[in-house]
Amino acid sequence: RYTFNEGLFKNISVYTRYFEQSQNVNGLVGSTRIADDIRDLIYGISYNTGELRLTAEQQTHESRISPFDSTRLEASYTKRLSSISRLGLSASYRLYQATEKGGEDRKLFNLTGQYRTRLFDRLHLDFEAIYRDENSSLAGKTQGFDQNLNLTWNLRQTHIFLQARNSILNFDNGGNTSQSLSIRVTRQF
């Protein structure tokens, strides 16, 4: 990873990661284990100003079992609204293409909003809403909307955490809705 700290390309980082693995299977005759030789190359560029972060990344994954190419685009923005609250917005798009015949091609778009604030001296509120749109060559189209509300209260060694979640999923041949409520109380000695 290299980050430019001054000049025309200030706040821009370029990076690459390479991974290689060779496997051999020794064992029982007729074993169902499959040896996989993997070469994985990721390279990308990001721009980060503190509040704003933009990333573009490409991945080439060569494999005997599941080779694919992937492109990822992401943007996020975080803004401190006051000394006790913060707002965050992010969007990401991922294109996943299998490089073997009959493999899955997938497009995934996520949009997320987050709000965090301190309600009282020891009580914090976090809210998150996530929209998801996925299109798969094997599974079809899926759309979802999740909402999470967290309340955290701390007093000396006592911590109380409350989480309420709502999830709505719609896909080509149906849908699913779920809600959950979790309460956790801990005391440290």
N, C-alpha and C positions, 0 to 999 in steps of 0.2 A: 504494500500500500504506500502510495506517495501522495502527500497533500501539499498543494501550493499555498504558501502563506503570504505571498505578496505578488504584486504585478497584475497583469491582465487576467490570469487564471486563479486569483485569490479565492480561497474556500472550495476549490475543486480538488477532489481526490480521484485517482485512478488506482485500480487494484486488480489483482489476479490471484487465483488459487488453483493449484494443480494437485490432483490425487491419483495415485496409481496403485493397484493391488492385483496380485496374481494369486490364484488359489489352485491347489491340487487336492484331489479327493483320493485318499487311500483307505480302504476298508473292505467291507463285505462285498462279495460278488453280487451283482444285481441291486446295489444300493440306489436309492432314488435321489441321492445328493448330486447336485450339479455344480461343478466348479465354474466360477465366474471370474473372468479377467476384466477389470474395470479401469478405465481411464476417464477422469472427470476434470474438465477445464471450466472454470468460471472466470469471467472478466467483466469489469464494469467501471462506471464513472458515477461519482456522486458530488452534489453541491450542497454545502451545509453552512448556513449563516447563524445557527443557533435556533431561531424560530422556524425557519424554513429548511426542509431537507428534500432534495430531489435525487432519485437514484434510477439508473438504467443498468440492467445486468443481463448477460447472456451466459447460458450454461450448455455445454456439450458433454453428454454422459454416454460414453461408449461401453457397452456391456453385452455379454452373451445372453443374459436373461431379460433385461429391460432397458434397452438403449433409448435415449430420448434427447431432444433439444428443448430448451426452455428459455423464454424471454420474460423478464420481470421489469415492470415500470412502477415506481412508487413515488408518492408525494405526501409530505406531512407538514403540518403547520401547528405550532404550539404558541399560545399567547397567554402571558400572565395578565389577568384582568385586574387583580388587586393583590395586596399582600397576602390574601387568604384564598384566592381562587384562580383557577387556570382552565383554559379551554384548549382542546386539541381536535384537529380534523386531519384525517388521512384518507388517501385513495390509493388502491393498488390494482394493477392489471397483470395477470400472468397467463402466458400462452405456453402450453405444454404439448409437444408433438412427439409421438412415438416414432422412432426411425425404423421400426420393423413393420412389415405388413401385418395388418390385423390388430395393431396396437391402438391404444386409446389416444385421441387428441382431445385436449381440454382447454377451455377458456374460462378464466375466473376473474371476476371483478368484485372488489370489496370497497365499501365506503363506511368509514367509522367516525363517529363523533364522541368526544369524551369531555365531561365537565367534572371538576374537582373543587370542593370548597370546604372551609371550616365553618360549621353552623354556630357552634359555641366553642368555648375554650378547649374542651376535650372531645367534641363530637365532629366527625368528618363525614362528608357525603361524597360519593363517587357515582356518576351516572354515565353509562355507555350505551350507545345505539349502533348496531352494525347491520348494514344491508349487504347481501351476498347474491350475486348472479353468476351461475355456473352453467356452462354448456359443454356436455361431454358426448363424444361420438358413440360411447357405449351405454351410458346411463341416461342420456337425454338432458333436458333442461331442468335446473333447480333454482328457485329463488327463495331467499330467506330473510327474515328480519328478527334480530335478537335485541332485547333490552335487558340491561343489568343495572340494578340499584344496590349500592353497598352503603351501609352506615357502620362506622367504627367509633367506639367510645372507649377511652383509656382513662383510668384513674389509678395511679401508682402501679401496683402489680396486677390489677384487674383489667382484662380486655374483653369487650363484648363486640361481636361482629354479627351483623345481620345482612343477609343477601337475598334479594328477590330477583328472580329471572323469569322472563317470558320469551318464548321462541316460537316463531311461525315459519314453517317450511312448506313450500308448494313445489311439486314436481309433476312431470308429464302425466303420470297415472295416479295422482292422489295428493295427499298433503299430511301434515302433522303439526299439531300445536301442543306445546308443553309449558307448564309453569312449575317453578320450584321456590321454596322458601327455606333458607338455612339459617340457623342460629348457632353461634359458637361462643362459649364463655370459657375463658382461661384465667388462671391465677398463677403467677410465678412467685416462687419463694426463694 
